[in-house]
Amino acid sequence: MTNQNVVTPEVINTLIAVAASISNSQVLPTATVPESLALLGGFWGFPHKNLMKRLEGTKVNAWIDSMRASSPTRVKSEIQEKRSWILYHPSALNVFDQIIYNSKGKKIVVFLDYDGTLSPIVTDPDKAFMTRKMRATLKGIARHFPTAIVTGRCRDKVYNFVKLAELYYAGSHGMDIKGPTKSQSPKKGNNKGVLFQPASQFLPMIDEVYKILLEKTNSVPGAKVENNKFCLSVHFRCVDEKSWAPLAEKVKLVLNEYPQLRLTQGRKVLEIRPAIKWDKGKALEFLLKALGYENSDDVFPIYIGDDRTDEDAFKVLRSRGQGIGILVSRVPKETDASYTLQDPSEVEQFLRRLVEWKRSSTVTPTSV
Ligand SMILES: O=P(O)(O)OC[C@H]1O[C@H](O[C@H]2O[C@H](CO)[C@@H](O)[C@H](O)[C@H]2O)[C@H](O)[C@@H](O)[C@@H]1O
């Protein structure tokens, strides 16, 4: 039995909380789903996993359908469907006490995606700032728990947004890992030296492809190519939908010359990365090992993320039967996460509760 299935007296509270969250759930706006979504045959917003596999290397039309589905803001939602999704993936805020109960006696380790989790999705990727409140909460989290940011972004860039030296950073979808440069708890081991770059041999190739993509896409208004060091992002959030197909075609043509690279999708972004067996899930495992929890039952990892790439980490937690995955989403999506939060402000609330709980449960010796 995994932690996620433990039946305790608190389960009763959980069920009450879930029932409350269902009765509070709002009816989502009526559908404006592109027809292509229906063709994808899967759940709203997330094309079915098997289908996604088939999409890699197939016709550009399939990619376009998937591009349309990559950042759904409105879904065809029957109240019943939304309710059943909430039932299977309750709000982590509503089941907070249950989560704490399940973590009893274990060391909580916190893993956080950046875009869409700690910062809201904005049109300009260079302006995806966290709020001051989020930063203060994150500082509190890092004071009490080992904490890592796991992101598709370049590690240096995400560091410039977060600016907290006490965290672990796993950039480029986990292909660029670095430990804290400042320790919050010097007594508890020192992982400052942790540095892992499993795709370092791809650096020259990524730089080369970056330059080619810049040149090939500059005729597409709104397209933006971002160099994330070991990965590249081709953003189409600001591209007219009519130009999505030509843009995807250009990217695919370039990648045909580079079979060592693969193309995946995030939220209105095409992502190019080395075709190695490394992802956010592997980064999570690597970090747990670095922290001394490789084969330990005494750890309770909490991973919060909003993107398809975060599913690799949710899957790892499920297969280890440890900790919990929390998906950040307002709409039902196919996911391996156990719980949900609606947006970065709910993520901040959840993290703040974690800090408050830790503070109140830490016994401070009274002076005589
Ligand atoms: O793993 P993540 O931290 O979620 O990073 C994934 C991508 O995030 C960024 O793009 C996304 O956020 C942008 C800012 O809100 C938004 O404009 C864009 O449409 C989103 O896809 C980042 O810019 C990418 O390089 C990352 O791959």
The ligand as a Gaussian input file, in Angstrom:
#p B3LYP/6-31G(d) Opt

LIG

0 1
 O        9.434000      23.546000     -16.613000
 P        8.906000      24.947000     -16.558000
 O        9.501000      25.760000     -15.449000
 O        7.396000      24.978000     -16.526000
 O        9.378000      25.626000     -17.931000
 C        8.751000      25.270000     -19.166000
 C        8.846000      26.415000     -20.128000
 O        8.479000      27.577000     -19.379000
 C        8.562000      28.838000     -20.022000
 O        7.532000      28.934000     -20.986000
 C        6.236000      28.950000     -20.438000
 O        6.075000      30.115000     -19.606000
 C        6.190000      31.380000     -20.316000
 C        6.113000      32.496000     -19.293000
 O        4.952000      32.426000     -18.536000
 C        5.083000      31.448000     -21.381000
 O        5.210000      32.666000     -22.131000
 C        5.213000      30.252000     -22.333000
 O        4.144000      30.248000     -23.273000
 C        5.187000      28.936000     -21.546000
 O        5.434000      27.832000     -22.393000
 C        9.932000      29.022000     -20.637000
 O        9.956000      30.233000     -21.332000
 C       10.307000      27.838000     -21.509000
 O       11.617000      28.011000     -22.001000
 C       10.256000      26.581000     -20.679000
 O       10.597000      25.454000     -21.482000

